[in-house]
């Protein structure tokens, strides 16, 4: 069965992005702009990527892609 979203009204929508920006605050803001989220939307970084993960994801510096 295909998942169609949260069943509970107001439940958080979780989306993950890979971001080629070293500074956490800047990465969050660039991602916020890319996905069109408002300033009130809660967004946070999960973790930095390892060197192996960075090498496996083809991103240009400053680029944001859905994970």
N, C-alpha and C positions, 0 to 999 in steps of 0.2 A: 504494500500500500504506500502511496506517495504521501509524504508529510506536507501539509498545507499551511502550517504555521501554528502559533500558540492557540490553545483551546480556551484558556482563561483570558478574559478581557483585561488588558493592561499588563499582561505578562511581558517580560523583557524580550526583545528580539536580539538574538546573538548573531553577530556577523564577525568574521575574522578576515584580516587583511595582512598581507606581507608588505612591508614598507622599507624602502632602501634609504632611510634617513637615520643617522646615528643618534640624534638628540630626541629623547622621548617626547617632550612637550611639543616639539616641532612636528614629529611624526604623527602625533594624535591630531593636531590642528590640520595638517595637510589631509589626513584621512577623513576628518570631519567635513572638510570642504568638498573632497572628492565624492563622498556619498550623500552630500546634501543635508547632513544632520544639523539641527539647530544648536545654538550655544547652550541650550538647556538640556540637551540629550547627554546622558551619562556615557562617556567614552573613556577607556583606559587602555594602556598597553598591557599585554599579558606577560611577555618576556622578550628578551633579546634573542636573536637567532644565533646559533653556533656558526662557526666558520664553514662547516660542512653544509649546513642548511642554506647559508647565504650562497655558496657555490652551486647548489642544486636548483636555486630559483633564479631564473634569468630576469633580473631587474636592473634597470639603469639607475644611477644615482638620482634620488629624489622621486622615484617612481612608486606608485601604490597600486597593488593588484589584489583582488579578492582571493583569499586563500582557498 
